[in-house]
């Protein structure tokens, strides 16, 4: 079984992925690469998905078998550009 890391290409997520791989765990990563970097991780199963894309994210949850899920994702946006959080979510 694998470990799913959502937000796994960001700073904290990529270090967690590397740590898990050192422990011989099979890691699956989901990240939209808005602030993360694909080249910072070396995994066989990578899905470029935004967490707001519920159908695509749900498909990953259904088709992968994982023991644990770590979530290091966050929505990055500019308050000046978008205004209140409730207006964009």
trRosetta pair geometry for C-beta under 8 A, 3 or more apart (Angstrom, degrees):
i j d omega theta_ij theta_ji phi_ij phi_ji
1 26 7.6 -177 113 55 28 113
1 65 5.6 -97 -126 130 82 97
1 66 6.2 123 175 -139 93 25
1 67 4.4 97 123 -42 133 96
2 25 7.4 105 -150 168 51 86
2 26 4.4 -78 -107 100 83 99
2 27 6.5 146 -168 -104 97 15
2 28 5.0 62 147 -13 144 104
2 45 7.5 -16 -144 48 163 144
2 64 6.5 -64 58 176 134 108
2 65 6.5 112 22 88 92 63
2 66 4.7 -56 81 -104 82 79
2 67 7.2 180 75 6 31 79
3 20 5.6 -116 63 -161 146 149
3 25 5.2 8 5 164 123 132
3 26 7.2 146 16 80 72 53
3 27 5.4 -29 68 -109 91 68
3 28 7.2 -178 85 26 40 75
3 66 5.9 105 -119 -159 19 105
3 67 6.2 -39 -85 53 70 90
3 68 5.0 -5 -130 63 90 93
3 69 7.6 175 -171 -86 63 32
3 70 6.9 28 166 -3 106 102
4 27 7.9 140 -99 -162 20 60
4 28 4.9 -27 -107 72 67 105
4 29 7.9 159 -160 -87 55 25
4 30 6.9 15 -175 -2 98 107
4 60 7.8 126 -138 143 133 111
4 61 7.9 35 -124 -104 172 65
4 64 6.4 113 -82 111 118 142
4 66 4.2 -12 -23 -132 100 173
4 68 7.2 -159 35 99 72 49
4 69 4.4 -14 72 -112 108 80
4 70 7.3 -179 94 28 57 62
5 8 3.5 88 111 -82 112 118
5 13 5.6 138 161 -161 117 97
5 16 6.1 166 -131 100 138 119
5 17 5.5 -137 47 -78 167 91
5 20 7.4 -163 -51 11 132 153
5 27 5.9 0 0 -168 118 107
5 28 7.1 164 22 81 69 50
5 29 5.2 -22 70 -107 97 71
5 30 7.4 -179 90 28 48 68
5 69 7.7 177 -80 -158 29 53
5 70 4.9 -6 -116 63 73 104
5 72 6.9 1 -177 14 90 108
6 13 7.9 -100 96 -122 31 135
6 29 8.0 151 -92 -160 25 52
6 30 4.7 -17 -115 67 70 109
6 31 7.4 152 -169 -72 45 61
6 51 6.8 75 180 -90 126 113
6 69 6.6 27 -9 -179 105 99
6 70 7.0 -167 29 93 69 53
6 71 4.6 -6 63 -116 114 71
6 72 6.8 168 89 33 60 59
6 73 4.9 -55 137 -21 95 120
7 10 5.4 -22 173 12 86 121
7 12 7.8 11 129 73 112 95
7 13 4.6 -160 120 -66 72 147
7 30 7.5 -1 -19 88 40 74
7 31 5.8 99 -121 -104 23 90
7 36 7.0 171 -166 -50 56 140
7 71 6.3 74 16 -172 117 51
7 72 3.6 -145 97 82 123 70
7 73 3.3 -160 -56 -65 115 61
7 74 7.0 63 -115 -2 144 62
8 13 4.0 -149 -122 164 28 117
8 14 6.4 103 165 -75 59 51
8 16 7.1 -105 -129 71 79 105
8 17 5.0 85 -169 -59 108 125
8 27 7.2 156 -149 163 152 119
8 29 3.5 -114 68 -134 143 105
8 30 6.8 93 10 43 106 43
8 31 5.5 -120 48 -45 66 117
8 36 7.4 78 85 -152 38 160
8 41 6.1 55 137 -85 98 164
8 43 7.6 18 128 -13 143 153
8 70 7.8 94 -82 82 92 106
8 72 6.8 109 -74 45 42 117
9 13 6.2 -6 22 93 24 127
9 14 5.9 39 -151 -68 28 102
9 29 6.4 101 -45 167 82 136
9 31 3.9 -171 14 89 109 172
9 33 5.9 -18 87 -93 154 69
9 36 3.0 107 102 151 91 134
9 37 5.8 -168 169 52 103 33
9 38 5.9 -26 -133 -82 141 39
9 40 5.9 119 -163 58 70 109
9 41 5.6 -104 -105 0 70 125
9 46 7.9 66 -62 -147 117 119
10 13 4.5 76 50 23 81 111
10 14 6.4 -158 77 -13 30 92
10 31 6.9 -177 -23 -134 79 131
10 35 5.8 32 -110 97 103 96
10 36 4.1 -84 -62 -85 56 99
10 72 6.0 -147 56 125 122 117
10 73 7.8 153 -5 -102 135 47
11 14 6.4 -59 -143 33 15 104
11 15 6.8 7 159 -10 55 109
11 36 7.9 -140 -21 -109 48 77
12 15 6.0 -62 -152 39 31 108
12 16 6.3 32 151 -20 66 108
12 72 5.0 -159 90 -151 108 140
13 16 5.6 -57 -149 36 32 113
13 17 6.3 36 152 -23 67 103
13 29 7.5 109 159 -138 119 109
13 31 7.0 150 113 -85 158 126
13 36 6.8 -34 60 -108 129 135
13 70 7.5 160 -124 114 81 115
13 72 3.9 -168 -69 67 96 144
13 73 7.8 44 -67 -61 143 58
14 17 5.4 -46 -147 32 35 116
14 18 6.5 36 153 -18 64 102
14 36 7.0 155 -44 -150 111 107
14 37 7.6 -4 -67 56 151 82
14 40 4.3 -29 -133 131 157 116
14 41 5.1 -130 -128 -64 91 95
15 18 5.7 -50 -148 36 34 112
15 19 6.4 38 151 -21 64 105
16 19 5.6 -53 -148 36 33 114
16 20 6.3 32 154 -18 66 106
16 70 6.1 -131 150 121 153 162
16 72 6.8 171 15 -36 144 145
17 20 5.9 -57 -148 37 29 109
17 21 6.3 27 154 -18 64 108
17 27 5.2 135 -144 156 84 163
17 29 6.2 -1 -101 -79 138 122
17 41 5.1 5 98 -129 159 117
17 43 6.6 -79 -169 -55 131 122
18 21 5.7 -56 -147 38 30 111
18 22 6.5 36 152 -23 64 103
18 41 7.6 -131 -53 -119 80 73
19 22 5.7 -53 -153 31 31 114
19 23 6.8 22 150 -10 63 107
20 23 5.6 -62 -155 42 35 108
20 25 4.2 -64 171 58 91 131
20 27 5.2 108 98 -73 132 123
21 24 7.5 47 -176 -81 38 18
21 25 6.4 -94 -81 57 32 75
21 27 6.0 -70 -64 -2 87 128
21 42 7.7 59 -108 73 172 90
21 43 7.9 -133 -75 -89 128 83
26 44 7.9 -36 -159 36 94 118
27 43 5.3 -90 90 -117 96 125
27 45 7.8 -165 107 55 49 94
28 43 7.0 145 -116 170 26 138
28 45 4.3 -33 -120 96 84 124
28 46 7.8 -175 -164 -79 57 34
28 47 7.6 24 172 -2 96 104
28 60 7.8 167 151 -177 131 110
28 64 5.5 78 -130 -154 179 152
28 66 6.4 -103 32 -81 126 126
29 41 5.9 69 -43 129 169 161
29 43 5.1 133 1 44 114 160
29 45 7.1 150 26 99 64 68
29 46 5.0 -9 68 -115 101 75
29 47 7.1 -175 97 29 54 68
30 46 7.9 161 -84 -162 32 51
30 47 4.7 -17 -108 69 76 105
30 49 5.4 -37 -161 50 101 107
30 51 7.8 101 132 -80 121 77
30 57 7.0 84 -169 -124 153 85
30 60 6.0 98 -85 144 131 169
30 73 7.8 -36 101 -62 94 134
31 36 4.8 -50 177 57 142 152
31 38 7.9 -178 78 -85 126 68
31 46 7.5 -37 31 -163 95 94
31 47 7.9 131 24 79 50 59
31 48 6.8 -34 81 -117 62 55
31 49 7.8 94 54 47 17 59
31 73 7.3 -169 -115 -97 66 101
32 36 7.8 114 63 32 51 108
32 48 6.4 86 -129 -174 37 68
32 49 6.3 -74 -80 99 77 26
32 50 4.1 51 -95 -87 139 66
32 51 7.2 -96 -30 -10 121 67
32 73 7.9 80 6 -140 98 118
33 36 5.3 -92 -116 70 46 85
33 37 7.1 84 -142 -97 89 23
33 38 6.0 -15 -104 -44 128 90
33 48 5.9 -22 -5 -134 116 104
34 50 7.7 65 -37 -107 119 96
34 76 5.6 180 126 41 129 120
35 76 5.4 98 -37 -23 127 158
36 40 6.9 -118 -178 42 82 130
37 40 4.3 88 79 -13 99 109
38 41 7.0 -81 -168 44 38 89
38 46 6.9 89 -140 170 97 158
38 48 7.8 -31 -85 -82 119 111
41 46 7.3 142 95 -96 123 125
43 46 5.4 124 80 -59 108 93
45 64 7.3 130 159 -111 153 127
47 56 7.8 173 171 157 123 104
47 60 5.3 -117 20 -100 176 136
49 53 5.5 -119 -169 63 90 127
49 56 4.9 -163 -133 121 124 123
49 57 5.6 159 143 -75 139 75
49 60 6.6 -138 12 -26 160 141
50 53 4.9 96 65 -8 82 102
51 57 6.2 60 -138 -84 48 151
51 73 5.2 127 -42 136 139 154
51 75 7.5 -109 54 -68 117 89
52 75 7.6 63 -44 -98 113 121
53 56 4.3 0 132 35 117 116
53 57 5.8 134 88 -21 73 93
54 57 5.8 -62 -142 43 28 109
54 58 5.9 32 159 -23 66 110
55 58 5.7 -54 -146 36 27 114
55 59 6.6 32 152 -23 61 103
56 59 5.6 -50 -153 29 33 115
56 60 6.9 35 150 -18 63 99
57 60 5.7 -49 -156 31 37 111
57 61 6.6 37 148 -18 65 104
58 61 5.5 -52 -150 36 36 114
58 62 6.3 32 153 -19 67 107
59 62 5.7 -57 -146 38 31 109
59 63 6.1 8 165 -4 68 114
60 63 6.5 -68 -136 46 25 94
60 64 5.8 0 174 1 66 119
61 64 6.9 -68 -131 45 16 93
66 69 6.1 86 114 -68 137 80
75 89 7.7 173 33 -89 174 101
77 81 7.0 -126 175 68 84 109
77 82 5.0 -16 164 13 127 148
77 88 6.4 144 -155 111 174 170
78 81 3.9 64 80 14 114 109
78 82 6.2 129 72 3 63 91
79 82 6.8 -78 -129 56 22 81
79 83 7.1 63 -172 -109 58 9
82 87 6.8 174 163 86 84 109
82 88 4.9 6 178 -59 131 139
83 87 5.1 3 89 47 115 149
83 88 7.5 152 63 -33 79 101
84 87 4.7 96 68 -4 86 105
84 88 7.8 179 93 -1 52 85
85 88 6.4 -76 -157 41 37 96
85 89 6.0 12 163 -8 77 118
86 89 6.4 -62 -127 42 30 100
